[in-house]
Amino acid sequence: MAQSRSSNTLVVPQANQALDQLKYEVAQELGIQIPQDGYYGNMATRDTGSIGGAITRRLVQIAEQSLAGQSGSNYR
């Protein structure tokens, strides 16, 4: 897998592998082939945006479920 050149830093660096796995799962569900060399420059913006949007929706869903599962939380 290619090294990321993103300037974004993860709050939990150990989550990098899980996020990469999520990216591949979402791309597969959407029927989008991720380049083996890790270079996204030849991908359509629509495809990369679809992957990013689906990842964001999934992460929000996970966070909502986590918050809903906390008893006595003040997030309601």
C-alpha positions, 0 to 999 in steps of 0.5 A: 500500500502506498504511503499517504501524502495527506496533511491530515493527522489522525487523533488515534494513529492506530486507527489508520489500518481500520480506516483503510479497511473501511475505505476498501469495503466502501469502494467494493460496495459501491463497485469502485476499483481502488488503484493497487498502487495507491495513486488516486490521481487517475480516478474520477472525482465523482468516484473518490467523492462517493467513497468519502461521502459513504465513509463519512455517513458510516462514521457518523452512524457508528458515532450515533450508535455509540452515543445512543449506547451510553447510558446517562449521556447528555447528548440528547 
